[in-house]
Each structure stands twice: as structure tokens, then as C-alpha cells.
Amino acid sequence: MKKILTILPLLMVSQIANAQSCVALSGCAKKVCELQTKLDNLKEPHAIARVQAALADTKANCSDSDVVSETKQKDMKHQMKMDDKIQDAQEDIAKAKVKKAKAQAEGKMDKVQKYQHKIEEKELKIKHIKADM
């Protein structure tokens, strides 16, 4: 048991070092490096076979322009997802403002505070989403 506990940190350091070495690469070289790192860390035969197939396919067919195109597509999807989240939060803010105004008209101050808190929460969420973009 002691041997396993001694080896685990070394394996984790090795995995981190391999992953960091891929960061410096780009295009197909990065993709191959990432697949190779993943392959080196797998134990299950079926998973190994899938990654080996992906690695062979990448080595045979990868072009840097394809990788750039894939990256741009992923970036666009991410941007659209963030835009959707912002739009949803803005819609929630609009609804909360209407409910807050109604609560103010009815003199229900506890509900006014509740909706004000919800508005502030959603505004903060939008701020965080924009910061992550």
C-alpha cells in the first residue's frame, strides 16, 4: 500500500507535466500530444483502442487549417452559449422589475426586497459571464 501511495503523486506530476508540454504546441502537434498524453494514462482496453484509433486518424488526416477551423467553431459556440445565458438573465431581470413594480404599488415591501435581490443577483451573473468571455 505504501508503494502505491508513493507512486500516485509521481504519476500525477507526470500527467501534469505532459499536459503542460502540450500547451506550448499548436495545431495538429497539440492535438497529437493531447491524444498521446491521454493514451499514456488509460488502463481500460476499450478506451485505449478508441484513443489509439483517434490518434492514428489524427496523424494521418490532420491539417492545421482544420484544427484552426474547429477551434473557431468551438469559440463561436461558446460565444453563442454565453450570449444566450446573458439574454436569459436579462429576461429574468425584466420580469423581476415588473413584479417589483407591482409589489411596490401594492405596498408589499418584503416582495419589493425579494425582487430587488433577484435583480441584483441576475445583474451580477451577467457581469460574471461577461468577465469570463
N, C-alpha and C positions, 0 to 999 in steps of 0.2 A: 504494500500500500504506500509506503514511503517513496518508493521509486516512482510510482505514478504521480504522486504529488510533486515530486521534483521535476518530472518530465513535462507536466502540463504547462507550467509557466514558460518553459523553453519553447514549447510548441506555439503558445500564444504569441510570444515575441517574434518567432519565425513568421507566423501568419501576418502579423502587423508589418514586419519588415518587407515581406513580399508585396503586400497591398500598397505600401508606401512607394516601393520601387516602380509600381505600375503608374502611379500618379504623374511621374515625370515624363511618361510616354504619351503619345497621342496617336490617333487614327487606329489603323489595324494593329500596330505593335502593342498599343494599350489593350485592345480587345483580346489579343492572343495572350498577353501577360495575365490579364484578369482571369481568363479561362484556365490557363495553366496553374495559377495560384489556387483557383477553386478546385481543380482536379487533384492537386497535391494534397488537399485537405479532406478529400472524400474517402469514405470507407465502404459504402454500400455499392455493390457491383452494378446495379441498375443505374444509379446516379452517375457512377464513373463512366459507364457506357454512353450515357446521354451527353455528358460533358466532353468525352473524347470525340464523339461524332460532331458536336458543335465546334470543337477546336479544329478538327480536320477540315470541316466545311469553311471555317473562317480562314484558315491558312490557304485553302485552295481558291476561295472566291472573294475574299475581302478586297475592297478598294477603299482608299482613304476618302474618296468623294462620297461613297456610300455611308461611311461612318459619320461624316460631317452632316449628310442629309438626315440620317437617323437622329443625330444629336439635335439638329434644328427642329425636327418633328417633335421630339420629346420636350424641347423647350417651349414650343408653341402650345402643346397640350397642357403643359404645366401652367403657362400663362393664362390659357383659357379657363382652367380649373380655378385659378386664383381669382380671375375676373368674375366667375360665377359665384364664388364664395363672397366676394365683395358685394355683388348685386343682391344676393340673398340677405346679407346683413343690412344693406340699405333699405330693402323692402321691409325687414323686421323693424327697423328704426321708424319708417314712415307709419307703420301700423301702430307702434307703441306711442308715437306722437298723437295720433288720432285718439287713442284710448286715454292718453294722459289729459288731452283737452276735454274730453267728455267727463272724466273724473273730476277735473277742476271745476267744470260747470256745475257738477252735482255736489261739489263741496267735499268730496271724498279724498282727503289729504293722504291717507295711507295708500290708496291706489295711485295717487299722483306720484308719491315717492317710489312706489314699486315700478311704475313705468319709466320714471326718470332714471332709475337704476338700470333698467333694461336698455334704455337708450345709450347710457354711458358705457355699458358692457359691450354693446354692439359696435360703438364707435372705437373702443379700444381694440376690439377684434379686427376691425378694418385697418387700424394703424399697424397692428402686428403683421397682418397679411401683406400690407404694402412694404413693410420693413424686410420681409422675407423674399420679396420679389427681386 
